[in-house]
């Protein structure tokens, strides 16, 4: 069975190193620049911006608000623990890089990952 593993991590050199380590182990993933709602709202220092700037506007310009990366990777079930271990190692169990990870089984999959 295939599994979809997500990780959402603060951006920075350690996160970049983690992504390189995952790639060097032979895995491919998709990585998006993302930002938490709290961070976005804190960045909007002028109250009138809320009335003129929608969350979809923010999503279309992530470089302005980005503070994290979201990685998603499709893995064989027996490879999930290896990638999770790498994430734990590089984040020092989320103490050095704040974030989270979670996985979902994929009951049906077609493709070439």
C-alpha positions in Angstrom: 0.0 0.0 0.0 1.1 3.6 -0.6 1.1 6.3 2.1 1.0 10.1 1.7 3.3 11.6 4.2 3.0 15.4 4.9 5.5 17.5 6.8 5.0 21.2 7.6 8.2 22.8 8.9 9.6 26.3 9.5 11.9 27.4 6.7 15.6 27.6 7.2 18.9 25.9 6.6 18.1 22.8 8.7 14.9 22.3 6.7 16.8 22.7 3.4 19.4 20.1 4.7 16.5 17.7 5.6 15.0 18.0 2.1 18.5 17.3 0.6 18.9 14.3 2.8 15.5 12.9 1.8 16.5 13.4 -1.9 19.9 11.7 -1.4 18.1 8.7 0.1 16.3 8.4 -3.3 13.0 9.9 -2.5 11.1 12.5 -4.5 8.6 14.9 -2.9 6.7 18.0 -3.7 7.5 21.1 -1.6 5.3 24.2 -1.4 6.0 27.5 0.4 3.3 27.9 3.0 2.4 30.1 5.9 0.2 29.5 8.9 -2.9 31.7 9.3 -1.6 33.1 12.6 1.7 34.2 10.9 -0.2 35.8 8.0 -2.6 37.7 10.3 0.3 38.9 12.5 2.1 40.2 9.3 -1.0 42.3 8.4 -0.2 45.2 10.6 -2.8 47.6 9.2 -6.4 46.7 10.1 -7.8 47.9 6.8 -5.7 45.3 4.9 -8.1 42.6 6.2 -11.0 44.2 4.3 -9.0 44.4 1.0 -6.8 41.3 1.1 -8.4 37.9 1.0 -6.7 34.6 2.0 -6.7 33.5 -1.6 -4.7 36.7 -2.4 -2.2 35.7 0.2 -2.0 32.2 -1.2 -1.2 33.6 -4.6 1.8 35.6 -3.2 3.4 33.2 -0.7 6.9 34.8 -0.9 5.5 37.8 0.9 4.2 35.8 3.9 6.0 32.4 3.6 7.4 31.1 6.9 7.2 27.4 6.3 7.3 24.6 3.8 4.9 21.9 3.2 6.3 18.7 1.8 4.2 15.8 0.6 5.6 12.5 -0.5 4.1 9.3 -1.6 5.8 6.3 -0.2 5.5 2.5 0.0 4.2 1.7 3.5 7.5 0.0 4.5 9.5 3.2 3.7 7.4 5.6 5.8 9.3 5.1 9.0 12.7 5.8 7.4 11.5 9.2 6.1 9.8 10.0 9.5 13.1 9.1 11.2 15.0 11.6 9.0 12.4 14.2 9.8 12.8 13.5 13.6 16.6 13.6 13.3 16.8 16.9 11.4 14.2 18.6 13.5 15.5 17.1 16.8 11.9 15.8 17.4 10.5 19.2 16.4 12.6 21.1 19.0 15.1 22.7 16.5 12.6 23.1 13.6 9.0 23.7 14.6 6.4 21.9 12.6 4.5 18.6 12.4 4.2 15.5 10.2 1.3 13.1 9.5 0.4 10.4 7.1 -2.6 9.0 5.3 -3.0 5.6 3.7 -3.8 5.8 0.0 -6.3 3.0 -0.8 -6.0 3.5 -4.6 -2.9 4.9 -6.4 -1.8 5.2 -10.0 1.3 7.0 -11.2 5.0 6.9 -11.4 6.4 8.2 -8.1 
